[in-house]
Amino acid sequence: MDLKTRIKNYTRTQTIKGLFNLLPKLSNKNLVKMTYVAEKLAEADWTKAQLRAVRGYFQEDHPAVEFARRIVRGLSPNCRDKFVRNFIINSGITGLNKHTEYTKKHGYEPPWFILFSPTMRCNLKCTGCSTREYTKDTDLPLEIMDRVLTEAKKDMGVYFVVTEGGETFVREDLLDFYARHNDVFFQVYTNGTLIDKKMAARLAKLGNVAPAISVEGFEQETDQRRGKGVWGKVMQAMDNLKEAGVFFGFSATLHRHNADVVTSDEFFDFMINKGCYFGWYFQYIPLGKNPDISLMATPQQRNKLRESIIRVRRRRPLFIGDFWNDGPYVKGCIAARQYLHINNRGDVEPCAFMHFTVDNIRNKTLKEIMESPFFKAIRERQNAQEAPAAHSDNMLTPCCVIDQPWVLRELVKEHGARPTDGAGDILEGYVARALDEYSKKLHEIYDPIWKNDYTKFHEK
């Protein structure tokens, strides 16, 4: 790195850190001025656009301003520093600049983040889960993860990584992995039961790990699925993380039986009061052998989540992400484009919910897999202007697993992709018929909403 670049990076870091440190002290008017300075230091168009959006929040006194102030007040100095350096600067600015250069050079987007499943082992025995079948020798070796992440950082600008399981924290050696890559920001999906005060202190010392703790709703819903007493351990984990000043949040899977609870104002307010900074929402997907179709949320329940998240974003200082309803903000499906999933065996899947693979990371580079015919075909479907397309032109229905299930069947057949967890059941029989019917009913609700309420996202 030349001297000019080092000076630019240092100036950028100090400016953004200064902006965060001044949040509790300055008026919104002066914070607006600071965003103009930060924008001059940004290079990628996407980053400049995000800074302009932040400026708008300051001007409107949006809840996002209070969200940022919560970060400044609540995080430990080290966690706050890592959030700024690793997530905002390395991933959001430096990484995106490299991401843009890669796209121009190679003609396709590299992943913005990578999802690893280092282990499928778990300390719980949740209803409907098969993690009890896995043993330690089925874990993904750290040297493989090291090699992949080193390549991703160097060549593609990837500085945001997600790990999930199983239960990630059953592997304590992952803490060494997080420490080794101390320029990366990690989000870790976890059941939370292993986050005692000692673990919370270690995470605070690392600073670059953000736990996303899974809940099914409140105590009744969580203990019913995950086991009696789990809710109490989750609540203690959140208290431990809040006390240690760690950036953390919750994750919830919407299904038929918890839709009313996890979309309620009571639930959102509870999570904010517990100290959560963010929440991620997923749809229940009927994967694996003999999946339970009856657990899928109805299209009406999915739309209720969409409406709830719009309401929360307007009124509460909490970042909420919804991988399905937020399709318009990421140009639809992001599988094989903005991210990919590497499971514990090294199989590379286009998406954490698309359990089919052609390649294994043990014998190929990340670049080779991104350029494989399978991944290339998925990206072509996403960009198609005419049928067959992965998600028509409605970015509210982006998923080729449940929204356009026939597309997944075609891709698997054309490229000989093999199921990684018995997921072949999703392609035929009663499951396929149920997904076709779900998709039909979903589009009856979502197509008019897309046409009338999301006009700013339509192609001109």
PEHUBEL-V259174 format. One record per backbone hydrogen bond with DSSP energy under -0.5 kcal/mol. CO is the residue of the C=O (numbers start at 1). NH is the residue of the N-H. E is the energy in kcal/mol with one decimal. If there is no record, write none. Layout:
co = [CO | CO]
nh = [NH | NH]
e = [E | E]
This chain:
co = [2 | 3 | 4 | 5 | 6 | 7 | 8 | 9 | 10 | 11 | 12 | 13 | 14 | 15 | 16 | 17 | 18 | 19 | 20 | 22 | 22 | 27 | 28 | 29 | 30 | 31 | 32 | 33 | 34 | 35 | 36 | 37 | 38 | 38 | 39 | 44 | 45 | 46 | 47 | 48 | 49 | 50 | 51 | 52 | 53 | 54 | 55 | 56 | 57 | 57 | 58 | 62 | 62 | 63 | 64 | 65 | 66 | 67 | 68 | 69 | 70 | 71 | 76 | 77 | 78 | 79 | 80 | 81 | 82 | 82 | 83 | 83 | 84 | 85 | 86 | 87 | 89 | 89 | 89 | 90 | 93 | 94 | 95 | 96 | 97 | 98 | 99 | 100 | 101 | 102 | 103 | 112 | 113 | 114 | 114 | 115 | 116 | 118 | 121 | 121 | 126 | 130 | 131 | 135 | 136 | 139 | 141 | 141 | 142 | 143 | 144 | 145 | 146 | 147 | 148 | 149 | 150 | 151 | 151 | 152 | 152 | 152 | 153 | 157 | 159 | 160 | 161 | 162 | 163 | 164 | 166 | 166 | 167 | 168 | 170 | 171 | 172 | 172 | 173 | 174 | 175 | 176 | 177 | 179 | 180 | 181 | 184 | 185 | 186 | 187 | 187 | 188 | 189 | 190 | 192 | 194 | 196 | 197 | 198 | 199 | 200 | 201 | 202 | 203 | 208 | 209 | 210 | 211 | 211 | 212 | 213 | 215 | 218 | 219 | 220 | 221 | 222 | 223 | 225 | 227 | 229 | 230 | 231 | 232 | 233 | 234 | 235 | 236 | 237 | 238 | 239 | 240 | 241 | 241 | 242 | 245 | 246 | 248 | 248 | 249 | 250 | 251 | 252 | 252 | 254 | 254 | 255 | 255 | 258 | 259 | 261 | 264 | 265 | 266 | 267 | 268 | 269 | 270 | 271 | 271 | 272 | 277 | 278 | 279 | 280 | 281 | 282 | 285 | 288 | 291 | 292 | 293 | 295 | 298 | 299 | 300 | 301 | 302 | 303 | 304 | 305 | 306 | 307 | 308 | 309 | 310 | 311 | 312 | 312 | 316 | 318 | 319 | 321 | 322 | 324 | 326 | 326 | 327 | 327 | 328 | 334 | 334 | 334 | 338 | 338 | 339 | 339 | 340 | 341 | 341 | 342 | 343 | 346 | 347 | 347 | 348 | 349 | 350 | 351 | 353 | 354 | 354 | 355 | 356 | 357 | 359 | 360 | 365 | 366 | 367 | 369 | 372 | 373 | 374 | 375 | 376 | 377 | 378 | 379 | 380 | 381 | 381 | 391 | 393 | 394 | 399 | 399 | 400 | 404 | 404 | 405 | 406 | 407 | 408 | 409 | 410 | 411 | 412 | 412 | 418 | 422 | 423 | 424 | 425 | 428 | 428 | 429 | 430 | 431 | 432 | 433 | 434 | 435 | 436 | 437 | 438 | 439 | 440 | 441 | 442 | 442 | 443 | 445 | 446 | 447 | 448 | 449 | 449 | 450 | 454 | 455]
nh = [6 | 7 | 8 | 9 | 10 | 11 | 12 | 13 | 14 | 15 | 16 | 17 | 18 | 19 | 20 | 21 | 22 | 23 | 23 | 25 | 26 | 31 | 32 | 33 | 34 | 35 | 36 | 37 | 38 | 39 | 40 | 41 | 41 | 42 | 42 | 48 | 49 | 50 | 51 | 52 | 53 | 54 | 55 | 56 | 57 | 58 | 59 | 60 | 61 | 62 | 61 | 65 | 66 | 67 | 68 | 69 | 70 | 71 | 72 | 73 | 74 | 75 | 80 | 81 | 82 | 83 | 84 | 85 | 86 | 87 | 87 | 88 | 89 | 90 | 91 | 92 | 93 | 94 | 95 | 95 | 97 | 98 | 99 | 100 | 101 | 102 | 103 | 104 | 105 | 106 | 107 | 160 | 340 | 116 | 162 | 342 | 164 | 140 | 166 | 167 | 129 | 133 | 134 | 138 | 139 | 141 | 144 | 145 | 146 | 147 | 148 | 149 | 150 | 151 | 152 | 153 | 154 | 155 | 156 | 156 | 157 | 158 | 157 | 159 | 185 | 114 | 187 | 116 | 189 | 119 | 165 | 168 | 170 | 171 | 172 | 174 | 175 | 176 | 177 | 178 | 179 | 180 | 181 | 182 | 182 | 184 | 186 | 161 | 210 | 163 | 189 | 212 | 168 | 214 | 195 | 196 | 200 | 201 | 202 | 203 | 204 | 205 | 206 | 207 | 186 | 211 | 188 | 213 | 249 | 190 | 251 | 253 | 222 | 223 | 224 | 225 | 226 | 227 | 127 | 230 | 233 | 234 | 235 | 236 | 237 | 238 | 239 | 240 | 241 | 242 | 243 | 244 | 245 | 246 | 245 | 76 | 248 | 277 | 278 | 213 | 280 | 215 | 254 | 282 | 284 | 297 | 258 | 259 | 262 | 263 | 264 | 268 | 269 | 270 | 271 | 272 | 273 | 274 | 275 | 276 | 275 | 319 | 250 | 321 | 252 | 323 | 254 | 287 | 291 | 293 | 295 | 296 | 256 | 302 | 303 | 304 | 305 | 306 | 307 | 308 | 309 | 310 | 311 | 312 | 313 | 314 | 315 | 315 | 316 | 318 | 320 | 279 | 281 | 326 | 327 | 329 | 330 | 330 | 332 | 331 | 337 | 338 | 339 | 112 | 113 | 336 | 337 | 115 | 343 | 349 | 117 | 346 | 361 | 343 | 349 | 358 | 341 | 336 | 354 | 355 | 351 | 356 | 420 | 350 | 418 | 348 | 363 | 369 | 370 | 371 | 372 | 376 | 377 | 378 | 379 | 380 | 381 | 382 | 383 | 384 | 384 | 390 | 394 | 395 | 397 | 403 | 404 | 408 | 407 | 408 | 409 | 410 | 411 | 412 | 413 | 414 | 415 | 416 | 417 | 357 | 425 | 426 | 427 | 428 | 431 | 432 | 433 | 434 | 435 | 436 | 437 | 438 | 439 | 440 | 441 | 442 | 443 | 444 | 445 | 445 | 446 | 447 | 449 | 450 | 451 | 452 | 453 | 454 | 454 | 457 | 458]
e = [-2.2 | -2.5 | -2.2 | -2.7 | -2.4 | -2.7 | -2.5 | -2.5 | -2.6 | -2.2 | -2.3 | -2.6 | -2.2 | -2.1 | -2.1 | -2.6 | -1.8 | -0.6 | -1.0 | -1.3 | -2.6 | -1.9 | -2.0 | -1.2 | -1.5 | -1.5 | -1.1 | -1.2 | -2.3 | -2.3 | -1.4 | -0.9 | -0.6 | -0.8 | -0.6 | -2.1 | -2.3 | -2.1 | -2.2 | -2.0 | -1.9 | -2.4 | -2.3 | -1.9 | -1.8 | -2.2 | -2.4 | -1.9 | -0.8 | -2.5 | -0.7 | -2.2 | -0.7 | -2.1 | -2.2 | -2.1 | -2.2 | -1.7 | -1.8 | -2.5 | -2.9 | -2.0 | -2.8 | -2.2 | -2.4 | -2.1 | -2.1 | -3.0 | -2.4 | -1.0 | -0.7 | -1.9 | -2.2 | -3.0 | -1.9 | -1.5 | -1.7 | -2.8 | -0.5 | -2.9 | -2.1 | -1.9 | -2.6 | -2.5 | -2.0 | -2.5 | -2.2 | -2.1 | -2.0 | -2.8 | -2.2 | -0.5 | -0.6 | -0.6 | -2.8 | -2.9 | -2.1 | -2.7 | -0.6 | -3.3 | -2.0 | -1.9 | -1.9 | -1.9 | -1.8 | -0.5 | -0.7 | -1.5 | -2.9 | -2.0 | -2.4 | -2.6 | -2.4 | -2.0 | -2.5 | -2.6 | -2.3 | -2.7 | -0.6 | -1.4 | -0.7 | -1.7 | -0.9 | -0.7 | -2.8 | -1.1 | -2.4 | -3.0 | -2.6 | -0.6 | -0.9 | -0.6 | -1.8 | -1.9 | -0.9 | -1.4 | -1.4 | -0.5 | -1.4 | -2.6 | -1.8 | -2.5 | -1.7 | -0.7 | -0.7 | -1.9 | -0.6 | -2.2 | -2.9 | -2.4 | -0.5 | -3.4 | -0.7 | -2.6 | -1.5 | -1.5 | -2.6 | -2.1 | -1.9 | -2.4 | -2.1 | -2.0 | -2.1 | -3.0 | -3.2 | -0.6 | -2.2 | -0.6 | -2.3 | -2.2 | -2.3 | -0.5 | -2.5 | -2.8 | -1.7 | -1.3 | -3.1 | -1.7 | -2.2 | -1.8 | -1.5 | -2.5 | -2.6 | -1.9 | -2.3 | -2.3 | -1.9 | -2.6 | -2.4 | -2.5 | -2.4 | -1.7 | -0.9 | -2.4 | -0.7 | -2.2 | -0.5 | -3.0 | -0.6 | -2.5 | -2.0 | -2.4 | -0.6 | -2.1 | -2.0 | -0.5 | -1.0 | -0.9 | -2.4 | -0.6 | -1.5 | -1.8 | -2.8 | -2.0 | -2.2 | -2.1 | -2.4 | -1.6 | -0.5 | -2.3 | -1.3 | -2.1 | -2.0 | -2.6 | -2.6 | -1.5 | -3.4 | -2.0 | -0.6 | -1.0 | -1.4 | -1.8 | -2.5 | -2.4 | -2.0 | -1.8 | -1.8 | -1.8 | -2.4 | -2.3 | -2.5 | -1.9 | -1.9 | -2.5 | -2.5 | -1.2 | -0.9 | -0.8 | -3.0 | -2.1 | -0.5 | -1.9 | -2.7 | -2.0 | -1.7 | -1.5 | -0.6 | -1.4 | -3.2 | -0.6 | -1.8 | -1.6 | -1.5 | -2.5 | -1.9 | -1.4 | -0.5 | -2.3 | -0.6 | -3.5 | -2.4 | -1.9 | -3.1 | -2.4 | -0.7 | -0.6 | -3.0 | -1.6 | -1.0 | -0.9 | -0.6 | -2.6 | -1.9 | -0.6 | -2.5 | -2.3 | -1.3 | -1.8 | -2.4 | -1.6 | -1.5 | -2.7 | -2.2 | -1.7 | -2.2 | -2.2 | -2.1 | -2.0 | -1.7 | -0.7 | -0.6 | -1.8 | -1.0 | -0.9 | -1.5 | -1.4 | -2.0 | -0.9 | -1.9 | -0.7 | -1.6 | -2.0 | -2.5 | -2.6 | -2.1 | -2.7 | -1.9 | -0.8 | -1.3 | -2.3 | -1.4 | -2.1 | -1.7 | -0.8 | -0.7 | -1.0 | -2.1 | -2.2 | -2.4 | -2.1 | -1.9 | -2.5 | -2.7 | -2.0 | -2.2 | -2.6 | -2.4 | -1.4 | -1.0 | -0.7 | -3.2 | -2.0 | -0.9 | -2.8 | -2.3 | -2.3 | -2.9 | -0.5 | -1.0 | -1.7 | -1.2]
